[in-house]
Amino acid sequence: MNQIWIENGTFVTLDVSNHVIKGHMVVTGDRISYLGADAPQNLEEDVQKLDGSRLAFMPGLINTHGHAAMSLLRGYSDDQNLQVWLEQKMWPMEGKYIDQDTRAGSALAIVEMLKSGTTAFVDMYDRMDQVAQMVEQGGIRGILTRGVIGLCPVDVQEDKLAEAIAFARDWNGKADGRISTMISPHAPYTCPPAYIERFVQAAHDYNLPVHTHMSETIAEVEQNVKDYGCRPVEHLDKLGFFSRPALVAHAVHLNDQEIELLAAKGVSVSHNPVSNLKLASGIARVPELIRAGVTVSLGTDSAASNNNLDLFEEIRLAALLHKGVSGDPTAVPALDALKLATVQGAKAIWQEDQIGVLRAGMKADFIAIDIEQPHFYPKTDIVSHLVYSASGRDVKHVWVDGRQVVRNSECTLLDEEKIRYEAQASFERLLQA
């Protein structure tokens, strides 16, 4: 079995017992087999050694909400409110997508995520078999779901639901277990109530979690009240959505009662600070959610509304933003911000027993950061530096399932030059279609 010994590294474990260890880590197969200050004993004769003295190691980042294939639309439409952006710009372009476009956009996103330290990501889109194939090829971990917009005739609704179920059933557990699946009606404002109930039933039938967009804008909340007589949280609760393990994206506009309900139902929230700011959707009540016991994680949303997939940017902004709006500099401390993208991200996708911390027995999903740079000096608090100084460009190596998928800032399993070329060709085809 392949074995890696990382010597003399700084390990930001994010484990409860010891957040930072200076020492050694051994990976055997797809799992961490040793982590400690002392040199390991009884290693295999052909163990691969890595000098970690110029690097900081931490769990791979977990992006809990996005639409990878929309990376083709990065920069295509900026500075618009959500509904104009969606209805006049995004949806018409996305309507022209063919399989090759989804594949090209997903590949581009996966390269960007891997190179900036993301080892697991949630993706909601259509043509999800194309996304899954790129996850399988690229070595990343994917929590994938066929997102469904129900604003269409009944026969089309039936086809979409069947497609979502088939994808979730056929791909769950594939790519050596790196792919898991969910069931996802796109949002309460894009899916009729009875249609959402059918997705909930499908999730029960196949024992799957559910994912949706929720309470992203004030206009969305007001429209929900107008259409259904209640706000989105109550609406989804009435439809049984929270009877399944649930992850909701955004959750920007919540009142105290809604926060209490999400906590009581065990609903996780994907906080997307950059996208929410760019679209002027608002600022989620993250400190209040955390205090109530809600699992809050971080997502980038798509590169069309962000416009990058660097989760370090979300970490830093999550730490800063809530200080600024609350007037409380302790609102989201650095360590808590880092955990949003690791420990809490793992909980949000129900994999906290596998990933999110560095600890013996856990999956070997981890990243190495080049700390021999001016912005990591002086060597005071490595957690502070990772949150307030670092960016995805500092990531040097990445491992998923014990396999090195980025070496010296280059993907080992994907042809980046080819992927960039194909993404550009797809975008130009979409413009002309």
C-alpha positions in Angstrom: 0.0 0.0 0.0 1.3 3.5 -0.9 2.7 5.3 2.1 3.7 9.0 2.4 5.8 10.4 5.3 5.7 14.2 5.7 8.6 15.3 7.9 9.0 18.5 10.0 5.8 20.1 8.9 3.4 22.6 10.5 0.0 20.9 10.7 -3.1 23.0 11.3 -5.3 20.0 12.3 -8.5 21.9 13.3 -9.0 19.0 15.6 -10.5 19.6 19.0 -7.5 18.3 20.9 -4.7 20.3 19.3 -5.2 22.8 16.5 -1.5 23.1 15.5 1.1 20.4 15.6 4.7 20.8 14.5 6.0 17.3 13.5 5.1 14.5 11.2 2.2 13.0 9.3 2.0 9.6 7.7 -0.6 8.7 5.0 -1.2 5.0 4.3 -3.4 4.4 1.3 -6.3 6.8 1.4 -6.1 7.6 5.2 -4.0 9.5 7.7 -2.3 6.8 9.8 -0.2 8.9 12.0 0.1 12.6 13.1 2.3 13.7 15.9 5.3 15.6 17.1 7.6 12.6 17.3 9.0 10.8 14.2 6.8 7.8 13.2 7.9 4.2 13.8 7.6 1.0 11.7 7.1 2.6 8.3 7.2 0.7 5.0 10.6 0.3 3.4 9.5 2.2 0.2 7.7 5.0 2.1 7.7 8.3 0.1 9.2 11.1 2.0 8.3 14.8 1.7 10.1 17.6 3.5 7.4 19.7 5.1 9.7 22.3 6.7 8.7 25.2 4.3 5.0 24.2 4.3 1.8 24.4 6.4 -0.6 21.5 6.0 -4.3 21.7 6.7 -7.5 19.9 5.8 -8.7 20.4 2.2 -11.3 23.1 1.9 -15.0 22.2 1.4 -17.1 24.4 -0.9 -20.8 23.7 0.0 -22.6 25.5 -2.8 -21.8 26.1 -6.4 -22.6 25.6 -10.1 -19.3 24.5 -11.6 -20.4 24.6 -15.3 -21.3 28.3 -14.9 -17.6 29.1 -14.9 -18.1 29.5 -18.6 -20.1 32.7 -17.8 -17.5 34.3 -15.6 -17.5 38.0 -16.4 -20.4 37.7 -18.9 -22.8 39.7 -16.8 -21.8 41.8 -13.7 -23.4 44.5 -11.6 -27.1 43.3 -11.9 -29.6 42.4 -9.3 -30.4 38.6 -8.9 -33.6 38.4 -11.0 -32.3 40.5 -13.9 -29.0 38.6 -13.8 -30.8 35.2 -13.8 -33.7 35.9 -16.2 -32.1 38.1 -18.7 -28.5 37.0 -18.8 -27.8 33.6 -17.2 -30.9 31.5 -18.1 -30.9 32.4 -21.8 -27.2 31.5 -22.1 -27.6 28.4 -20.1 -30.5 27.4 -22.3 -27.9 27.1 -25.1 -25.7 24.7 -23.2 -24.9 21.3 -24.7 -23.1 18.4 -23.0 -19.7 19.7 -24.1 -20.3 23.1 -22.5 -21.2 21.6 -19.2 -18.2 19.4 -19.3 -15.9 22.2 -20.3 -17.2 24.6 -17.6 -17.0 21.9 -14.9 -13.5 21.0 -15.8 -12.4 24.6 -15.7 -14.0 25.0 -12.2 -12.5 21.8 -10.9 -9.0 22.9 -12.0 -9.5 26.2 -10.3 -10.9 24.7 -7.1 -8.1 22.1 -6.8 -5.3 24.6 -7.4 -6.7 26.9 -4.7 -7.1 24.1 -2.1 -10.7 22.9 -2.4 -10.9 19.1 -2.2 -14.6 18.7 -1.9 -17.5 20.7 -3.5 -21.3 20.7 -3.7 -22.6 21.2 -7.2 -26.2 21.8 -8.3 -26.8 21.9 -12.1 -28.2 19.9 -15.0 -26.4 17.4 -17.3 -24.8 16.2 -14.1 -23.4 13.1 -15.6 -20.9 15.4 -17.4 -19.9 17.0 -14.0 -19.6 13.6 -12.4 -17.3 12.3 -15.1 -15.0 15.3 -14.6 -15.1 14.7 -10.8 -14.1 11.1 -11.4 -11.3 12.1 -13.8 -10.0 15.0 -11.8 -9.7 13.2 -8.4 -11.7 15.8 -6.5 -14.6 14.9 -4.1 -18.0 15.9 -5.3 -21.4 16.1 -3.6 -23.5 16.3 -6.7 -27.2 17.0 -7.5 -29.3 17.6 -10.5 -30.9 20.9 -9.7 -34.4 21.3 -11.1 -36.3 24.4 -12.1 -40.0 23.5 -12.2 -41.3 26.5 -14.2 -42.3 24.3 -17.2 -45.1 22.0 -18.4 -46.1 19.0 -16.4 -44.5 16.5 -18.9 -41.2 18.4 -18.7 -41.4 18.4 -14.9 -41.8 14.6 -15.0 -38.8 14.2 -17.1 -36.6 16.4 -14.9 -37.7 14.7 -11.8 -36.9 11.3 -13.3 -33.6 12.5 -14.5 -32.7 13.9 -11.0 -33.6 10.6 -9.4 -31.7 8.5 -11.9 -28.6 10.6 -11.5 -28.8 10.5 -7.7 -29.3 6.7 -7.8 -26.7 5.8 -10.4 -23.8 8.0 -9.3 -24.1 7.8 -5.5 -20.9 6.2 -4.1 -19.1 6.2 -7.5 -15.5 7.3 -8.2 -14.2 5.1 -5.4 -16.7 6.7 -3.0 -15.6 10.3 -3.8 -19.1 11.1 -5.3 -22.2 11.3 -3.2 -25.5 12.7 -4.4 -28.5 14.7 -3.2 -32.0 15.6 -4.4 -32.5 19.3 -5.3 -35.5 21.4 -6.3 -33.8 24.6 -7.3 -35.8 27.0 -5.0 -39.2 27.6 -3.6 -39.7 30.4 -6.2 -38.9 28.2 -9.1 -40.7 25.0 -8.1 -44.5 24.7 -7.3 -45.2 23.3 -3.8 -46.6 20.0 -5.0 -43.5 19.5 -7.1 -41.2 20.1 -4.1 -43.1 17.5 -2.2 -42.3 15.0 -4.8 -38.6 15.7 -4.5 -38.9 15.3 -0.7 -40.6 11.9 -1.3 -37.8 10.9 -3.7 -35.3 11.8 -1.1 -37.1 9.5 1.4 -37.4 6.7 -1.1 -33.7 6.7 -1.9 -32.4 7.8 1.5 -30.8 11.0 0.2 -30.2 14.5 1.6 -31.9 17.6 0.0 -30.4 20.9 -1.1 -32.0 24.1 -2.3 -31.6 27.9 -2.6 -33.5 29.7 0.1 -34.2 33.3 1.3 -31.5 34.7 -0.9 -33.1 38.1 -1.5 -35.8 40.3 0.2 -37.8 40.2 -3.1 -37.8 36.3 -3.0 -39.1 36.3 0.6 -41.8 38.9 -0.2 -42.9 37.0 -3.3 -43.1 33.8 -1.2 -45.5 35.5 1.2 -47.5 36.8 -1.6 -47.8 33.5 -3.4 -48.1 31.1 -0.5 -48.9 33.2 2.6 -45.7 32.5 4.5 -42.0 33.0 4.3 -39.7 30.4 2.6 -38.5 28.7 5.8 -42.1 28.0 7.0 -43.1 27.1 3.4 -40.4 24.5 3.0 -41.1 23.2 6.5 -44.8 22.7 5.6 -43.7 20.8 2.5 -41.7 18.4 4.6 -38.4 19.6 3.1 -36.7 19.6 6.5 -37.8 16.0 7.2 -34.7 15.0 5.3 -31.1 16.0 6.1 -31.0 19.4 4.5 -28.5 21.9 3.2 -29.8 25.3 2.1 -27.8 27.9 0.2 -27.7 31.6 1.2 -30.3 31.9 3.9 -29.6 35.7 4.0 -33.0 37.0 5.1 -34.0 35.2 8.2 -35.9 36.3 11.4 -35.2 34.9 14.9 -38.0 32.3 14.6 -36.6 31.0 11.4 -33.2 30.6 12.8 -34.6 28.7 15.7 -36.5 26.4 13.4 -33.5 25.7 11.2 -31.5 24.8 14.4 -34.3 22.6 15.7 -34.6 20.8 12.4 -30.8 20.3 12.0 -30.7 22.3 8.7 -27.2 23.3 7.5 -26.6 26.7 5.8 -24.1 27.4 3.0 -22.9 31.0 3.5 -21.9 32.6 0.2 -20.6 36.0 1.3 -18.9 37.2 -1.9 -21.8 36.2 -4.2 -24.3 37.7 -1.9 -22.4 41.0 -1.8 -21.8 41.1 -5.5 -25.5 40.6 -6.3 -26.5 43.0 -3.4 -28.6 40.2 -1.9 -27.6 41.1 1.6 -25.6 39.7 4.5 -26.6 36.5 6.3 -26.9 36.5 10.0 -24.0 34.2 10.5 -23.1 34.9 14.2 -26.8 34.4 15.2 -27.0 31.2 13.2 -23.8 29.9 14.8 -25.0 30.9 18.3 -28.3 29.1 17.7 -26.4 25.9 16.9 -26.9 25.9 13.1 -24.1 24.3 11.1 -22.8 27.1 8.9 -20.4 26.3 6.1 -19.0 28.3 3.1 -19.7 28.3 -0.6 -18.6 30.4 -3.5 -21.7 30.0 -5.6 -20.8 30.1 -9.3 -17.9 31.9 -10.9 -20.6 33.9 -12.8 -21.6 35.6 -9.6 -18.3 35.6 -7.6 -16.2 35.7 -9.9 -13.6 33.2 -8.6 -13.7 29.9 -6.7 -11.0 30.7 -4.2 -12.5 29.6 -0.9 -9.8 31.4 1.1 -11.4 34.6 -0.1 -14.7 33.4 1.5 -12.9 32.5 4.7 -11.4 35.9 5.0 -14.5 37.8 4.1 -16.6 35.7 6.6 -14.2 36.7 9.3 -14.2 40.4 8.4 -17.8 41.0 7.1 -19.6 40.1 10.3 -17.2 42.1 12.4 -18.0 45.2 10.3 -21.8 44.9 10.3 -22.1 43.9 14.0 -19.5 46.3 15.4 -18.1 43.3 17.3 -14.5 42.3 16.5 -15.1 38.9 18.1 -18.1 38.1 15.9 -16.3 35.4 13.8 -12.8 34.8 15.1 -10.1 33.5 12.7 -10.2 29.9 14.0 -14.0 29.8 13.6 -13.7 31.2 10.1 -11.2 28.6 9.1 -13.5 25.9 10.5 -16.4 27.1 8.4 -14.5 25.9 5.3 -13.3 22.6 6.9 -14.9 21.2 10.0 -18.3 22.8 9.5 -18.2 22.1 5.8 -17.7 18.4 6.5 -20.7 18.5 8.8 -22.8 20.3 6.3 -22.3 17.4 3.8 -22.6 14.7 6.4 -19.0 13.6 6.1 -17.6 14.8 9.4 -16.4 11.3 10.3 -14.3 11.2 7.1 -13.0 14.7 6.2 -12.6 18.2 7.6 -9.8 17.7 10.2 -6.3 16.2 10.2 -6.4 13.2 12.5 -5.3 9.6 12.4 -8.0 7.5 10.8 -9.5 10.3 8.7 -9.5 10.4 4.9 -6.3 11.9 3.5 -7.9 15.0 2.0 -5.3 17.8 2.8 -3.4 20.7 1.3 0.1 22.1 1.6 0.6 25.9 1.6 3.9 27.6 0.8 4.5 29.7 3.9 8.0 30.9 2.9 6.6 34.1 1.6 6.6 37.7 3.0 2.9 37.7 3.9 3.4 34.7 6.2 6.1 36.5 8.2 6.8 37.0 11.0 5.9 33.5 12.2 3.4 34.5 14.9 0.0 32.8 14.5 -0.4 30.4 11.6 -4.2 30.3 11.9 -4.3 34.1 11.7 -2.1 34.1 8.7 -4.2 31.5 6.9 -7.4 33.5 7.4 -6.2 37.1 7.0 -3.1 36.8 4.8 -3.4 33.7 2.6 -5.1 33.1 -0.7 -5.6 30.1 -2.9 -2.5 31.1 -4.9 -0.4 30.0 -1.9 -1.5 26.4 -2.3 1.4 24.2 -3.5 0.2 20.6 -3.2 -3.2 18.9 -2.8 -4.1 15.4 -1.9 -7.6 13.7 -2.1 -8.1 10.2 -0.8 -4.3 10.0 -0.3 -3.7 10.7 -4.0 -1.7 13.8 -5.0 -3.9 15.7 -7.4 -1.9 19.0 -7.4 1.9 18.9 -7.3 3.9 22.2 -7.4 0.7 24.1 -8.2 -0.1 22.0 -11.3 -2.9 19.4 -11.5 -1.6 15.9 -11.9 -4.7 14.3 -13.5 -6.1 17.1 -15.7 -4.6 18.8 -18.7 -5.1 22.5 -17.7 -4.0 23.9 -21.1 -6.5 21.8 -22.9 -9.2 22.6 -20.4 -8.7 26.4 -20.8 -8.8 26.1 -24.6 -12.0 24.0 -24.5 -13.7 26.4 -22.1 -12.9 29.4 -24.3 -14.2 27.5 -27.4 -17.4 26.7 -25.5 -18.0 30.3 -24.5 -17.5 31.5 -28.0 -19.9 28.9 -29.3 -22.5 30.1 -26.7 -22.1 33.7 -27.9 -22.8 32.7 -31.5 -25.6 30.2 -30.8 
